[in-house]
Amino acid sequence: MKGIFEFIEKYFFIVILVAVAISLAYPNSFKWVLSEYNGINVINLLLSIVLFTMGTTLKVDDFINVFKNPKEITVGISAQYVIMPLMAFTLASAFSLDTALTAGLILVGTVPGGTASDVITFLAKGDVALSVSLTAVSTVISPILTPIITLLLIGNQIQFNPVDMFISIIEIVIVPIILGLILNYKFPNFCEKLKVYLPTASSIVICLIVAGVIGANKQAILTSSGIILIVIVLQYFLAMLIGFGIGYLAGMGRKQIITVAIELAFQNSGLSTSLAKTHFPNLSQATVPGALYSVLQNFAGSILAYAFRKYQSSR
């Protein structure tokens, strides 16, 4: 069993591509992911599982590290909630995306960093402690900043309630993380044993979310997603390049520069998809940017991690 989990974690980019292929060939296979049971969105429940697993890997020390690396944290978080949203808005405007795709792209830019960034940073031999701190801090403050920034950018185009979005993020993100933190505090040895399986469990859940969204929007993706694919690719690689640039200009070390670049490029696309499904129910394609971004960041990230690791080894 452990070998299977390690294989999935190592070759996640292949697994997610297989999930996408299945969802395109058999769209109804993952239809249940976007359904509701007893008033609960399955996609929100799945994402809560991912954030709970993240919580079980965190400790209070991860937040204390914020004060040990104030420059890196300040630069990283500022870029996360200033540069990424503005980039998303600029790309949506430049490519004249429709309302639904604009909403989805903006959410990809306003959500916190994704947990996959910590894994990719480890593989790339970056500063894992900094990556964990950046992910943790951006996630904890997301209930306030994500709704506010989203409202500022598209509130004049799309009607939604930022307070409801705040509550959603608390329910989907903060509560599961706190429960995970408590479990790790009370039963650290148990959580340490779980660490072997948690990345794979999270990866499987993300695959299900992506497959569900792509299957539900198969026709729209195949007929009109050429532009959005270009935009998503630009968003990802521009984030990476900007991360390198601001890290260098801030005078960070090589490991920290790589870490900030990865953190910016790896968004919590699962959360953006969940928020789009919950708060823009009449804009079905608003879930598409998050799903496509998840496929790209995990596929490209695995390759870039290898390149970064080779670069680090050659220095």
DRENRO-368235 format. One record per residue (C-alpha): x, y, z. Coordinates in steps of 0.2 Angstrom, whole numbers, plus 5000, padded with zeros to 4 digits. Example, Ala and Ser with C-alpha at 12.3 -4.5 7.8 and 13.67 -1.06 7.14 Angstrom:
DRENRO-368235
506249785039;506849955036;
END
This chain:
DRENRO-368235
500050005000;501450125005;502250094988;500650134979;500550304988;502350344985;502050304966;500550424965;501450564974;503050544963;502050534947;500550644951;500650744935;500350574926;498950534937;498050704935;498250684916;497450514916;496050584927;495750724914;495750604900;494450494908;493350644912;493450694894;493050524888;491750484901;491050654907;489750584919;491050474928;491450624940;489750704940;489550674958;490950784963;489950934958;488350874966;487550904983;487050784997;485950845011;486351025006;488251005007;489251034991;490350884988;491750984981;491851094997;491950935007;493350864997;494351024998;494051035017;494850865017;496450935008;496551075020;496250965035;497750855030;498751025028;498351065046;498950895052;500650945045;500751115053;501451165070;501451325080;503251345075;502751365057;501951525062;503351585073;504451565058;503551715051;504451825064;506151745060;506051785041;505051945041;505752015024;505451855014;503651835022;503252015019;503852005001;503051844997;501351885005;501252054997;501651984980;500251844983;498851964987;499452114976;500352054960;499351894957;497651974958;498152114947;498952004935;497351894933;496352054931;497552124918;497551954908;495651944908;495552124902;496852104889;496151944881;494352004883;493751854893;491851834896;491151864913;491151684919;493051654914;493551824921;492751774937;493651614938;495251684933;495151824946;494851694959;496351594954;497351754957;496551804974;496551634983;498051594994;499551484989;499251304986;499951164997;500751084982;502051224983;502751144999;503050974990;503751064974;504951174985;505551014993;505850924977;506751084970;507851094986;507151264990;506751335008;505451215014;505151305030;504851475021;503651385009;502651315023;502551485032;502051575016;500751445013;500051445031;500051635032;499251665015;497951535019;497551605036;497251785030;496251725014;494551735022;494751925023;495851965008;495151844995;493351914996;493852094997;495052094983;493851994972;492552124976;493652264971;494152184955;492552124948;491152184960;490552304947;490352164935;489652024945;488452024960;489051914974;489151934993;490851955000;490251915018;489551745011;491251715003;492151755019;491051625028;491351495015;493251515017;493151505035;492151335034;493151265020;494851315024;495051385042;494051265052;494851105044;496551175047;496251215065;495551035067;497150975059;498251075070;497351015086;497550835080;499350865077;499550945094;498650805103;499350665094;500950715085;501650535083;500050485075;500150635063;501950595059;501550425053;500150495043;501350615033;501850465022;500050455015;499350635016;500150715001;499450564990;497750584998;497750764994;498350734977;496950614974;495650734980;496250874969;496250744954;494350714958;493950894959;494850934942;494050784934;492350834940;492451014934;493250964917;491950824914;490550944918;491251074906;491850964892;490951044878;491351214883;493251174885;493351084868;492451214859;493051384866;494451364879;495851404867;496051574874;495851524892;497251394890;498451534883;497951644898;498151504911;499951464904;500351654904;499751674922;500751524928;502451564920;502251754923;501951714941;503551614941;504551744933;503951884944;504351774959;506151764953;506251944950;505552014966;506551884976;508151944967;507752124969;507352094988;509152024990;508551854995;509651694994;509551574979;508451444989;507251584995;507151654977;506651484971;505351464985;504551634982;504351594963;503551424967;502451494980;501751634968;501451504954;500651374964;498851444969;497551354979;496651314962;495451194971;494851334983;494551444968;493551314959;492551284975;492151464978;491651484959;490451344961;489751404977;489651594974;489451604955;488151464952;487451544936;489151554928;489651374926;491251404916;491951504931;492551344938;493551304922;495051424925;495451344942;495351164935;496451204920;497651294932;497751144943;498251024929;499551144922;500351194939;500551004944;501150954927;502351094924;502851104942;503450924943;504550964928;505251134934;505651054951;506750934942;507551074933;507751184949;508551034958;509851004944;510251194945;510451184963;511651034962;512751124949;513051264960;
END
